[in-house]
Amino acid sequence: MQRSQTIIRLLVIALLLSGLPTLRAQHPQQPQATPLVKSIDIQFVGPQTLSRERILSQMRTKIGSPYSEAIVEQDIRALYGSGSLQNVRIFGQAEGDAVKVIVVAQTRPVIHEIEIDGAEHLRAAALRKQIKLKINQAVNEDELEKARESIIDTYQARGFT
């Protein structure tokens, strides 16, 4: 008798377990909707040499649009490609059923003045024409080095070494 009860119990458990996938199939989970961008917060590290609007204009991520990691990656490339940012990170922070986008930006320094000291044989104005640095433009270390080399080359070409 006990043996038959054990067999019945095992059959009932087997039937219950085999019915679970059917129950799941009858009630599939709703696919999660892509969250929308609720807000975009721009935080600057160091001096703010760009406006918030300029950064937003270079991004495809917009308030009210679906949040997409692929579009965020494109935004990062576009912001670096502008040449105005030295470093940028973009994060999505869940806020309920939406996402708050946080952009952390480090802008490049901007040239406000070009001063050439120590020009003995050539006028500073003539040397300024030889370099490609422009006032009120972002600059990086490579551009500064090229300007320095251009001044040295100009001195050497004119025999003032």
N, C-alpha and C positions, 0 to 999 in steps of 0.2 A: 504494500500500500504506500509506504513512504517513498519507495522508488518511483512509483507512478506519479506521485505528487511532485517530486523533484523534476521529473521529465516534463510534466505539465507546466511547472513554473518556468523552466528553461525555454519551453516553446512560447509561452506568453511573453517573456523577456525578448526573445528573438523576434517575435512578431512586432512588438512595440518598437524595437530598435530599427527594424526594417521599414517601419512606417514613418520614421522621422524625416528621411530625405524627401518623401512624398509630401509631408506637411510643409517642409521648407520650400519645396518647389511650388506649392500652391500659394504661398505667401512670400514672394521674393522681396528682399529689402529694397527700398527705394534708393536709387542712386543719389549720392550726395551732390547737391547743386554746388557749382563753383561759387565761392564767396565773392561778393562785390567789394570793390575798394571803397571804404568809408571815408578815409581822409589820407592826405599825404603830408607828412611832417618833414621839413628839411632842417637838418642840424649842421652847423658849420664848425669845423675844427680849425682853429686859427682865424686869421682875418677873413672877413666876408667880402670878396672882391667881385662876386657875381650876385645878381638879384635872384630871389626865389622864383620869380616869373621866368627868368631866362633858363633856369634849370628845368622847370616844369615844361617849358616849350620844347625841350629837346627829348622829352620822355614820351613814350607811347602809353604808359600806365596813366590812367586818368581816373578821377573820382567818379564812381558810379559804374565803371567798367568791371568786367570779371577779372579777378586777380590771376595772373599767369606767371609762373617762374620763367618760362621761355621769353616772355615779353620783358620781364625784369632784366634778364641777361642781355637782351638787345638794348635796353635802356642804359645799362652799365657801359656797353661798348660805345654807344652814341655819346654819352657824357665824356668818356675818355677821349673819343675822337674829336671832340670840340677843342681840345688842347687847353682848355681853361681850368681843368681839374687835375690835381696831382694825385688824388686818391678819392675813391668813391665806393661806398657800400650801400646796398639797398636790402632792407629786411621787411618781411611781412609779419605783422603781429596780429593774432586773432583777437577780435573784439566782438563777442557774441557770434552772430552768423555772418559777420563782415570781417574785413581786414584793414588794419591801419598800416600804411606803408611808411617806413622811416628811411629817409635818405640821409646818410652821413657823408658830407662832402668836405674835402680839403682842397681849397682853391690854390692856384699857382700865384706867386707874387706878381704884382703889376709894376711895371717901370713907370715911375713918375718923373724921373729926371735922368739924363745921361751926362755925367760929369767926367771929363778926362783930365787927370792930374799928371803932371810930369812930362807933358809934350814939349820938348825943347826945340826940336828941329822942324816939326810940322805943327800947323795950327790945329787946335782941337776940333774946329768946325770941319776941316778937311778929313780928319780921322773919323768923325761921326758919320760922314757920308760913306765911308768904307764898311761900316758895320750895318747889319740888317736889323738891329734892335730898334723898336719904335716905342715912343712914349704912349702910355695908357694901354699897353698890351701885356698880356700874360707872358712870362718868360720862364724857361727851364734852364737847368745847368748846361745842357748841350749847346743851347743858343748863346749863353754867356761865354762858353769856351770858344766857340766859333768866332765870336766878336773879338775876344782877346787875341786869337791866332791871326785874325785879319789885320789887326793893328800891328802885330809883330811882323807879318809879311810885308805890310806897307813900309815900315821902317827899313826892313832888310832890302826891299826892292829899290829903295832910294839911297842905299849905301850908308844908312845910319845905324850901325849895329853896336 
